[in-house]
Amino acid sequence: MVLGIVLAGCATFPDQGPRDWRDKLEGAGELGGPPSVQEPPPPGGENGQRDGRPPQSGGQQAPSGCEDPDPQVVATCLEPVGAVAVLPDGKAALVAERTTGRVLRVQRGVPPQLVTTVPVDAAGGGGLTGLVLSPSYAEDQLVYAYASTAEDNRVVRIARGEPPKPVLTGIPRGPRNNGGALGTDVDGTLLVATGNAGEPAPPPGSLNGKLLRIDTLGRPAVGNPDPASPILSSGLQAPQGICTDRSTENTWVTDRAATQDVLHRVAPGPLPAPAWTWPDRPGVAGCMAQPGLVVIAQTGGASIFVLRPAETGAFTGDPETLLAGVYGRLSAATLAPDGLLWLGTVNKQDGKPVSSDDRVIRIQPPSGGGESRA
């Protein structure tokens, strides 16, 4: 059994001070690449966030109602997006609305279709914040979701034509940091990142503020540090996304820590020092990973942040900020089977929504990196 989590320590990087990043435009790709942003629109709103309006250069039309002329926009007029799980064909995806608990099937040119509604209590940053296909989706057609209820935070299983069923319950909830994220590792086990529910230092055996590793029935996965416990790692505060590079088997978790936003390279036990930090707290959210590339959606920063790790986890080259201000506040990010990057917005949540918000977007990701330079 190969444990799809790195067992070595995490590389750390000293604070290099503020840097002036420039947007780098990538190749066209299937959908024309990221929009051609010559100069990002001026900042507006709190925390310098941009609104969701695409730049008008190049003749780009503004949305009209729920009609959005941007060919990279897959779905419109949603409630704030908590998570996205792309279906195997790469053309459609399941979308979780954080505050309503609705799970919708979306595809460009097709009206969103309601799959199910998960009962949620969205107070304290909770709601429907995680969504992932079953590791054996081709056979069982199951989907797993991370949801907050009035009593706890939990993982539920969604099957066609059935109400959501609990898989792992009793994850503590509190006045804040109730959200969580879901992913899978290379062994096909479920990864569950849980918020600390407002406890700065949760007890070691509690399920809040942890990265859990479970099978599809909610039992501790084989290979965990304690075979009787679902806990793989500890030390999270308000995790937003989990992503695994299937090639290198590195798993990454984004977290909004007490004094800064961070990216962790996962290791069993207490999480080591972050692999990357953002002292300016841009609101890191969902992430995607593939060989030589980690992309992090940013909510307050209204952009994506691009890092290029080597197999060791060390980063090579300079990071990049892309899509600044183009779609507004970004939340979900996930890699589709065909290699495209899917994003979700939360402009109705403390942003400046356009008429077609909130939206799901599908774009060509930036190019990957390579090995660390000597």
TORBALO-665994 format. One line per 8 residues: number of its first residue (from 0); for each residue x, y, z of N, C-alpha, C. Coordinates in steps of 0.1 Angstrom, whole numbers, plus 5000, padded with zeros to 4 digits. Each point is the difference from the previous one (the first is absolute). Last residue first. Layout:
<pts>
NUM = X,Y,Z,X,Y,Z,X,Y,Z  ...;
</pts>
This chain:
<pts>
373 = 5197,5241,4909,5011,4999,5010,5004,5013,5006  4950,4990,4982,5013,5003,4995,5010,4999,5011  4954,4972,4995,5006,5011,5007,5014,5003,4993  4962,4976,4970,5008,4997,5012,5006,5013,5006  4958,5008,4972,5009,4990,4999,5008,4997,5012  4949,5023,4981,5014,5003,5002,5009,4989,4998  4950,5013,4977,5006,4995,5012,5015,5004,5001  4958,5029,4977,5009,4989,4997,5007,4996,5013;
365 = 4950,5021,5003,5014,5004,4996,5009,4988,4997  4948,4992,4992,5009,5004,5011,5013,5005,4995  4950,5003,4977,5013,4993,4998,5009,5004,5011  4948,5002,5010,5010,5006,4992,5012,4991,4998  4945,5009,5019,5009,4989,4996,5011,5006,4991  4960,5016,5041,5008,5003,4988,5009,4988,4997  4952,5017,5028,5010,4990,4999,5008,5002,4987  4969,5036,5033,5003,4993,4988,5010,4989,5003;
357 = 4959,5036,5024,5014,4995,5000,5002,4990,4989  4984,5039,4984,5006,4993,5011,4989,4993,5008  4994,5029,4961,5001,4985,4998,5006,4993,5011  4994,5048,4998,4987,4994,4999,5001,4985,4999  5039,5023,5026,4994,5004,4988,4987,4992,4999  5026,5012,5048,4995,4991,4989,4995,5007,4988  5033,5009,5042,4992,5009,4991,4995,4992,4988  5012,4982,5053,5007,5005,4988,4991,5010,4992;
349 = 4991,4971,5041,5009,5011,5003,5007,5006,4988  4973,4961,4989,5004,5000,5014,5011,5010,5002  4982,4991,4957,4989,5004,5008,5002,5000,5015  5034,4985,4970,4998,5015,4999,4987,5004,5007  5029,4957,4993,4991,5003,5012,4998,5015,5000  5017,4957,4962,5000,5014,5006,4991,5001,5012  5030,4958,4972,4987,5005,5004,5002,5014,5007  5029,4965,4962,4999,5009,5011,4986,5004,5003;
341 = 5035,4962,4971,4986,5005,5003,5001,5008,5013  5036,4981,4960,4998,5005,5013,4986,5006,5001  5023,4958,4967,4995,5014,5001,4998,5004,5015  5013,4956,4982,5010,5009,5002,4996,5014,5001  4973,4959,4995,5006,5004,4987,5011,5010,5002  4974,4984,5037,5007,4988,4994,5007,5004,4987  4993,5039,5036,4991,4991,4992,5008,4989,4994  5009,5033,5045,5005,4995,4987,4991,4990,4994;
333 = 4989,5044,5035,5002,4985,4999,5005,4997,4986  4982,5041,5039,5009,4997,4989,5003,4985,4999  4966,5042,5027,5003,4986,4996,5010,5000,4989  4991,5044,5014,4999,4991,5011,5005,4986,4996  5002,5057,4985,5000,4986,4996,5001,4992,5013  4984,5052,4983,5005,4992,5011,4999,4985,4997  5002,5031,4957,4996,5004,5014,5006,4990,5010  5007,5001,4951,4987,4994,5004,4996,5003,5014;
325 = 5038,5022,4981,4992,4996,4988,4987,4994,5004  5038,5017,5029,4989,5008,4997,4991,4996,4989  5046,4978,5000,4997,5010,5010,4988,5009,4996  5024,4959,4980,4986,5003,5000,4996,5010,5010  5047,4980,5011,4993,5000,4987,4985,5003,5002  5054,5000,5024,4986,5003,5002,4993,5002,4987  5047,4971,5016,4993,5010,4991,4986,5002,5006  5054,4983,5017,4986,4998,4999,4993,5010,4991;
317 = 5052,4984,4992,4992,5009,5008,4985,4996,4999  5042,4963,4997,4995,5012,4993,4992,5009,5009  5001,4953,5018,5009,5005,4991,4994,5012,4993  4994,4969,5049,4995,5007,4989,5010,5006,4991  4995,4953,5033,5007,5013,4999,4995,5008,4987  4988,4954,5010,4991,5010,5007,5006,5014,5000  5016,4958,4978,5004,5001,5015,4990,5009,5007  4997,4994,4953,4995,4989,5007,5003,5000,5015;
309 = 4997,5047,4978,5006,4988,4995,4995,4988,5008  4971,5048,4992,5009,4991,5009,5007,4990,4992  4975,5049,4993,5005,4989,4992,5010,4992,5008  4954,5038,5004,5013,4995,5005,5005,4988,4992  4960,5043,4999,5006,4988,4994,5014,4998,5005  4948,5025,5010,5014,5001,5003,5007,4987,4996  4952,5030,4987,5006,4987,5003,5015,5002,5002  4957,5035,5010,5009,4996,4990,5004,4985,5003;
301 = 4977,5035,5029,4993,4999,4987,5009,4996,4989  5007,5008,5050,5009,5004,4989,4994,5000,4987  4977,4984,5038,5002,5014,5002,5008,5006,4989  4994,4953,4996,4987,5007,5002,5002,5015,5001  5030,4960,4975,5001,5010,5011,4986,5008,5000  5025,4949,4981,4990,5011,4999,5001,5009,5012  5039,4968,4980,4992,5003,5011,4991,5011,4997  5035,4960,4976,4992,5012,4998,4990,5002,5012;
293 = 5048,4972,4984,4990,5001,5010,4993,5013,4998  5037,4966,4971,4991,5011,5001,4990,4998,5012  5034,4968,4982,5006,5013,4998,4991,5011,5002  4975,4956,4994,5015,5000,4999,5005,5014,4997  4954,5002,5022,5004,4991,4990,5015,5001,4999  4954,5020,5031,5014,4997,4999,5002,4990,4989  4964,5040,5024,5002,4988,4992,5014,4998,4998  4963,5027,5037,5012,4999,4993,5000,4988,4990;
285 = 4967,5039,5033,5003,4987,4994,5013,4999,4993  5001,5040,5030,4987,4992,4999,5004,4987,4994  5021,5049,5025,5003,4988,4992,4987,4991,5000  5010,5050,5013,4988,4992,5000,5002,4987,4991  5033,5037,5010,4991,5002,4989,4987,4991,5000  5041,5016,5033,4987,4993,5002,4991,5003,4988  5047,5014,5012,4990,5009,4996,4986,4994,5000  5041,4974,5008,4997,5009,5011,4989,5010,4998;
277 = 5012,4951,4980,4995,5013,4995,4997,5009,5012  5031,4952,4988,4992,5008,5008,4996,5013,4993  5020,4944,4993,4999,5014,4995,4991,5008,5009  5012,4956,5013,5009,5001,4988,5000,5014,4993  4992,4990,5054,4994,5001,4987,5010,5000,4989  5011,4974,5046,4999,5014,4995,4994,5001,4986  4986,4955,5022,5013,5008,5001,4997,5014,4996  4963,4966,5022,5005,5006,4987,5012,5008,5002;
269 = 4986,4957,5030,4998,5014,5000,5006,5006,4987  4990,4951,4991,5004,5006,5013,4997,5015,4999  5011,4977,4954,4993,4994,5011,5004,5007,5013  5001,5028,4955,5008,4989,5006,4992,4995,5012  4993,5037,4954,4995,4992,5011,5011,4989,5004  5003,5052,4983,5003,4987,4994,4998,4989,5010  4977,5051,4999,5008,4989,5007,5002,4989,4990  4989,5056,5000,4999,4988,4993,5008,4989,5007;
261 = 4975,5050,5017,5011,4990,4999,4997,4989,4990  4987,5054,5023,4995,4989,4992,5012,4991,4997  4998,5030,5046,5003,5000,4986,4993,4989,4993  4996,5008,5047,5006,5013,4996,5004,5001,4985  4975,4962,5020,4997,5011,5009,5006,5013,4995  4990,4964,4962,5005,4998,5014,4998,5013,5007  4981,4974,4956,5000,5014,5005,5003,5000,5015  5012,4963,4958,4994,5003,5013,5001,5015,5003;
253 = 5007,4955,4961,5000,5015,5003,4993,5002,5013  5028,4955,4980,4988,5006,5006,5001,5015,5002  5023,4953,4970,5000,5014,5005,4987,5004,5006  5032,4954,4983,4987,5005,5003,5002,5014,5007  5030,4963,4967,4999,5011,5009,4986,5005,5002  5017,4966,4969,4993,4995,5012,5001,5011,5011  5015,5000,4952,5010,5000,5011,4994,4995,5013  4972,4999,4962,5013,4995,4995,5010,4999,5012;
245 = 4955,5017,5004,5000,4986,4999,5013,4994,4996  4986,5044,5029,5007,4997,4987,5001,4985,4999  4963,5028,5030,5010,4990,4999,5006,4999,4986  4969,5036,5036,5003,4995,4987,5012,4991,5000  4961,5030,5032,5009,4989,5000,5003,4997,4985  4978,5045,5031,5001,4991,4988,5010,4990,5002  4986,5032,5034,4991,5004,4989,5001,4990,4988  5008,5006,5059,5005,4995,4987,4989,5003,4989;
237 = 5013,5018,5049,4988,5002,4991,5004,4995,4986  5028,4987,5037,4991,5010,5007,4987,5002,4991  5042,4959,5010,4992,5008,4991,4991,5010,5008  5030,4963,5016,5005,5013,5000,4994,5009,4990  5009,4944,4999,4993,5010,5009,5007,5013,4998  4994,4947,4974,5008,5012,5004,4991,5009,5008  4984,4957,4990,5013,4999,4993,5009,5011,5005  4953,4973,5019,5008,5012,5000,5013,4997,4993;
229 = 4962,4970,5012,5000,5006,4987,5010,5011,4998  5005,4956,5034,4995,5014,4999,5000,5004,4986  5016,4958,5017,4987,5001,5005,4994,5014,4999  5045,4987,4987,4991,4992,4992,4986,5002,5005  5039,5036,5002,4993,4991,5010,4990,4992,4992  5026,5025,4971,5009,4998,5012,4995,4992,5011  4981,4989,4951,5000,5012,5009,5010,4998,5012  4989,4966,4965,5012,5008,4999,5000,5013,5008;
221 = 4954,4978,4985,5012,4993,5002,5012,5008,4997  4954,5024,5015,5006,4993,4989,5013,4993,5004  4954,5010,5029,5014,5004,4998,5006,4993,4989  4948,5005,4995,5009,4994,5010,5014,5005,4998  4958,5010,4974,5003,5008,5011,5010,4995,5010  4985,4983,4956,4990,4997,5011,5002,5008,5012  5029,5001,4962,4987,5005,4996,4989,4997,5009  5050,5006,5019,4995,4992,4989,4986,5005,4997;
213 = 5038,5032,5023,4990,4990,5002,4997,4992,4988  5031,5042,5026,5001,4990,4989,4992,4988,5003  5007,5056,5016,4996,4986,5003,5002,4992,4987  5018,5048,5025,4998,4993,4987,4998,4986,5003  4988,5043,5034,5008,4988,4996,4999,4998,4985  4975,5030,5033,5013,5005,4998,5010,4989,4995  4959,4980,5024,5001,5013,4994,5014,5005,5000  4985,4957,5019,5000,5000,4985,5001,5014,4994;
205 = 5021,4979,5049,4987,5006,4994,5002,5001,4985  5035,4986,5032,4991,4989,4995,4987,5005,4993  5034,5030,5020,5007,4991,4990,4990,4990,4994  4981,5047,5018,5006,4988,5006,5005,4991,4989  4997,5052,4988,4991,4989,5002,5007,4988,5007  5010,5052,4996,5008,4988,5001,4991,4989,5004  4981,5042,4989,5014,5003,4995,5009,4987,5001  4946,5003,4991,5009,4997,5011,5015,5002,4995;
197 = 4960,5006,4973,5002,5011,5009,5009,4997,5012  4989,4969,4963,4988,5004,5007,5002,5011,5011  5031,4979,4966,5002,4998,5015,4988,5004,5008  5000,4979,4948,5003,5012,5007,5001,4998,5015  5011,4962,4961,4989,5006,5009,5005,5012,5006  5009,4963,4956,5006,5011,5008,4989,5007,5008  5007,4950,4975,4990,5010,5005,5008,5010,5009  5005,4957,4960,5007,5010,5009,4990,5010,5004;
189 = 4997,4946,4980,4995,5014,5001,5008,5008,5010  5017,4958,4967,4994,5003,5013,4996,5014,5000  5025,4977,4964,4985,5000,4999,4993,5001,5014  5048,5002,4988,4995,4987,5003,4985,4999,4999  5025,5041,4994,5003,4991,4989,4995,4985,5002  4974,5039,5025,5014,4999,4997,5002,4989,4990  4959,5038,5009,5004,4986,5000,5015,4999,4998  4962,5039,5022,5009,4996,4989,5002,4985,5000;
181 = 4972,5047,5025,5001,4986,4997,5010,4998,4989  4987,5039,5042,5002,4997,4986,5002,4985,4999  4976,5041,5035,5010,4989,4998,5001,4998,4985  4977,5036,5042,5001,4995,4987,5011,4989,4999  4988,5028,5039,4993,4987,4998,5002,4994,4987  5016,5043,5026,5008,4990,4994,4994,4986,4999  4977,5031,5036,5007,5004,4988,5008,4988,4995  4972,4997,5039,4996,5013,4995,5006,5004,4987;
173 = 4997,4948,5008,5001,5011,5010,4996,5013,4994  5004,4940,4995,4997,5013,4994,5000,5010,5011  5021,4946,4993,4995,5011,5007,4997,5013,4992  4994,4949,4984,5012,5010,4999,4995,5012,5007  4972,4960,4994,5006,5004,5013,5012,5009,4999  4986,4963,4961,4993,5011,5007,5008,5003,5013  5002,4973,4949,5008,5003,5012,4994,5012,5007  4975,4979,4966,5011,4991,4999,5009,5002,5013;
165 = 4945,5011,4983,5012,5003,5008,5011,4989,4998  4962,5013,4962,5002,4991,5012,5013,5003,5007  4961,5024,4963,5013,4999,5005,5001,4992,5012  4960,4989,4968,5004,5011,5008,5014,4998,5004  4984,4979,4953,4999,4998,5015,5004,5012,5007  5002,4995,4951,4987,4996,5004,4998,4997,5015  5049,4998,4984,4989,5005,4991,4987,4994,5005  5039,5010,5034,4997,4990,4990,4988,5004,4992;
157 = 5039,5020,5038,4989,5003,4992,4999,4989,4989  5022,5008,5053,5001,4993,4987,4987,5003,4992  5029,5028,5042,4988,4992,4996,5002,4995,4986  5027,5023,5046,5001,4995,4986,4988,4992,4997  5005,5042,5039,5000,4986,4996,5003,4997,4985  4993,5035,5049,5005,5000,4986,5002,4985,4996  4963,5019,5038,5014,4996,4997,5004,5003,4986  4957,5013,5020,5006,4992,5011,5015,4997,4998;
149 = 4970,5024,4969,4999,5007,5012,5007,4993,5012  5021,4991,4952,4986,4999,5005,4999,5009,5013  5035,4994,4954,4998,5005,5014,4985,4999,5003  5033,4972,4962,4989,5009,5003,5000,5003,5015  5026,4975,4954,5003,5005,5014,4990,5010,5003  4999,4956,4964,4999,5015,5002,5004,5002,5015  5001,4960,4956,5002,5003,5014,5000,5016,5002  4981,4960,4962,5006,5013,5002,5001,5002,5015;
141 = 4991,4956,4961,4999,5007,5013,5008,5013,5000  4995,4961,4966,4993,5013,4998,4997,5008,5013  5023,4955,4989,4989,5002,5010,4993,5013,4999  5036,4984,4969,4992,4988,5003,4988,5004,5009  5031,5033,4985,4995,4993,4988,4992,4988,5003  5021,5025,5036,4988,5006,4994,4995,4993,4988  5035,4994,5037,4995,4990,4991,4987,5004,4993  5022,5028,5032,5011,4995,4993,4997,4989,4990;
133 = 4964,5038,5012,5005,4988,5006,5013,4996,4992  4989,5051,4999,4995,4988,4994,5006,4988,5008  4993,5049,5022,5009,4992,4992,4993,4988,4995  4995,5050,5031,4994,4991,4990,5010,4993,4993  4990,5040,5043,5009,4990,4994,4991,4991,4991  4981,5036,5026,5013,5006,4996,5010,4990,4993  4948,5015,5020,5005,4989,4992,5013,5004,4993  4988,5021,5048,4992,4997,4988,5004,4988,4993;
125 = 5024,5039,5036,4996,4987,4996,4991,4999,4988  5018,5039,5027,5009,4995,4989,4997,4986,4995  4974,5022,5036,5014,4998,5004,5009,4995,4989  4950,4991,4991,5005,5009,5009,5015,4997,5003  4966,4976,4971,5012,5007,4995,5006,5010,5009  4971,4953,4999,5000,5012,5008,5012,5007,4996  4970,4959,4973,5012,5007,5005,4997,5011,5009  4982,4954,4968,4996,5009,5011,5013,5006,5006;
117 = 4996,4984,4949,5005,4995,5012,4996,5010,5011  4980,4986,4950,5003,5011,5009,5004,4993,5013  5003,4985,4944,4994,4998,5014,5003,5012,5008  5003,4999,4952,5003,4986,5003,4994,4997,5013  4989,5039,4961,5001,4997,5014,5002,4985,5002  5015,5031,4957,4990,4990,5004,5002,4997,5015  5011,5043,4962,5004,4992,5011,4989,4991,5005  5002,5015,4948,4996,5005,5013,5005,4991,5012;
109 = 5026,5003,4953,4989,4992,5006,4996,5006,5013  5037,5016,4973,4989,4999,4991,4988,4992,5005  5045,4990,5023,4998,5012,4992,4989,4998,4990  5000,4976,5047,5007,4998,4987,4997,5012,4991  4991,4977,5055,5001,5011,4991,5008,4996,4987  4971,4982,5047,5008,4995,4989,5000,5011,4990  4993,5003,5055,4995,5002,4987,5010,4994,4990  4985,5003,5056,5010,4995,4991,4994,5000,4986;
101 = 4989,5029,5048,4996,4993,4988,5012,4995,4993  4997,5026,5042,5001,4985,5001,4997,4993,4987  5002,5049,5013,4987,4994,4998,5001,4985,5002  5038,5029,5005,4990,5004,5010,4986,4993,4998  5040,4991,4971,5004,5000,5015,4988,5002,5009  5001,4976,4952,4997,5014,5004,5002,5000,5015  5021,4966,4961,4994,5001,5014,4998,5015,5002  5006,4968,4953,5003,5012,5008,4992,5001,5013;
93 = 5018,4964,4956,4991,5002,5011,5005,5012,5009  5008,4991,4945,5005,4999,5013,4989,5001,5010  5015,4991,4943,4991,5004,5010,5006,4998,5014  5025,4990,4961,4991,5010,4995,4990,5005,5010  5034,4964,5006,5006,5013,4999,4991,5011,4995  4994,4951,5010,5001,5004,4986,5006,5014,4999  4992,4979,5044,5011,4994,4992,5001,5005,4985  4981,5034,5037,4996,4986,4997,5011,4995,4990;
85 = 5008,5038,5039,4998,4998,4986,4997,4985,4997  4992,5034,5043,5006,4987,4997,4996,4997,4986  5002,5045,5038,4997,4994,4986,5006,4987,4999  4983,5039,5041,5009,4989,4995,4995,4996,4987  4981,5037,5024,5008,4995,5010,5010,4990,4995  4971,5045,4980,5005,4986,4997,5009,4996,5011  4957,5036,4998,5014,4999,5002,5005,4985,5000  4956,5006,4973,5004,5006,5013,5015,4998,5002;
77 = 4982,5004,4950,5000,4991,5011,5002,5008,5013  4999,5013,4951,4989,5003,5009,4999,4989,5011  5028,4984,4958,4997,5013,5005,4989,5000,5010  5040,4967,4971,4987,5001,5007,4999,5014,5006  5038,4989,4972,4992,4988,4998,4986,5002,5005  5041,5033,4980,4990,4998,5011,4991,4989,4997  5034,5015,4969,5005,4992,5011,4991,4999,5012  4991,5027,4960,5000,4985,4997,5005,4991,5011;
69 = 4975,5049,5004,5014,4995,5001,4999,4985,4997  4961,5029,5002,5006,4998,4987,5014,4993,5001  4955,4998,5032,5013,5005,5000,5007,4996,4987  4948,5004,5024,5008,4997,4988,5013,5006,5001  4964,5006,5032,5008,4987,5003,5008,4996,4987  4989,5050,5002,4992,4990,5008,5009,4989,5003  5026,5023,4970,4986,5005,5000,4991,4990,5007  5058,5013,4997,4988,4991,5001,4987,5007,5000;
61 = 5042,5022,4974,4996,4997,5013,4988,4990,5001  5038,5002,4960,4987,5005,5004,4998,4997,5015  5047,5008,4970,4993,4991,5008,4987,5006,5005  5037,5018,4971,4986,4999,4996,4992,4990,5008  5047,5015,5006,4998,4990,4990,4986,4997,4996  5007,5023,5047,5009,5000,4989,4998,4988,4990  4978,5009,5043,4992,5002,4988,5010,5002,4988  5003,4969,5048,5004,5013,4993,4993,5001,4987;
53 = 4974,4974,5038,5012,4998,4991,5004,5013,4994  4975,4995,5048,4998,5004,4986,5013,4997,4992  4988,4994,5049,5000,4989,4992,5000,5003,4985  5023,5031,5040,4987,4994,4997,5001,4989,4990  5040,5011,5035,4994,5005,4988,4986,4994,4998  5030,5012,5047,4995,4990,4991,4994,5006,4987  5023,5018,5042,5005,5002,4987,4994,4990,4990  4988,5005,5047,5012,4991,4997,5005,5002,4986;
45 = 4952,5018,5003,5009,4997,5011,5011,4991,4996  4980,5029,4961,4994,4993,5011,5010,4997,5010  5020,5007,4952,4988,5006,5006,4995,4992,5011  5044,5008,4960,4993,4993,5011,4989,5008,5006  5014,5002,4947,5004,5005,5013,4993,4993,5012  5010,4972,4955,4991,5012,5004,5005,5005,5013  5037,4975,4971,4988,4997,5008,4992,5012,5003  5029,4993,4955,5001,5006,5013,4988,4997,5008;
37 = 5006,4974,4962,5011,5009,4998,5004,5008,5013  4974,4953,4989,4999,5011,5009,5013,5008,4998  4971,4960,4975,5012,5009,4998,4998,5012,5009  4980,4950,5013,4997,5013,4992,5012,5009,4999  5010,4948,5004,4995,5010,5009,4997,5013,4992  4999,4958,4969,5009,5004,5011,4993,5010,5009  4981,4975,4962,5005,5013,4997,5009,5006,5011  4979,4956,4998,4990,5010,5002,5006,5014,4998;
29 = 5027,4960,4994,4986,4996,4994,4991,5012,5001  5050,5015,5000,4994,4988,5005,4986,4999,4994  5038,5037,5000,4985,5000,4998,4993,4988,5006  5046,5018,5023,4995,4996,4987,4985,4998,4999  5017,5034,5038,5004,4987,4995,4995,4997,4986  5014,5046,5032,4990,4993,4992,5005,4987,4994  5011,5030,5046,5006,4993,4988,4990,4993,4993  5003,5043,5038,4993,4989,4994,5007,4995,4988;
21 = 5027,5022,5041,4993,5003,4988,4992,4988,4994  5020,5018,5052,4998,4990,4990,4993,5005,4988  5031,5019,5041,4990,5005,4991,4999,4990,4989  5013,4995,5054,5005,4999,4987,4989,5005,4990  5016,5002,5057,4990,5001,4989,5007,5000,4987  5024,4973,5039,4995,5013,4998,4991,5001,4989  5021,4960,5016,5009,5008,4991,4995,5014,4998  4998,4957,5038,4992,5011,4994,5009,5009,4992;
13 = 5012,4948,5005,5000,5012,5008,4992,5011,4993  4992,4946,4998,5006,5011,4992,4999,5013,5008  4999,4941,5003,4995,5012,5005,5007,5011,4992  4986,4944,4994,5009,5011,4998,4994,5013,5005  4989,4952,5021,4995,5009,4990,5011,5011,4999  5006,4946,5014,4997,5013,5005,4997,5009,4989  4990,4948,4991,5011,5009,5004,4995,5013,5005  4972,4966,4982,5004,4997,5014,5011,5008,5004;
5 = 4957,5005,4963,5014,5001,5002,5003,4997,5015  4958,4979,4976,5003,5012,5007,5015,5000,5002  4971,4963,4982,5001,5011,4991,5002,5013,5007  5012,4946,5009,4993,5012,5006,5003,5012,4992  4998,4947,4986,5008,5012,4999,4992,5012,5006  5002,4943,5004,4992,5012,5000,5009,5012,5000;
</pts>
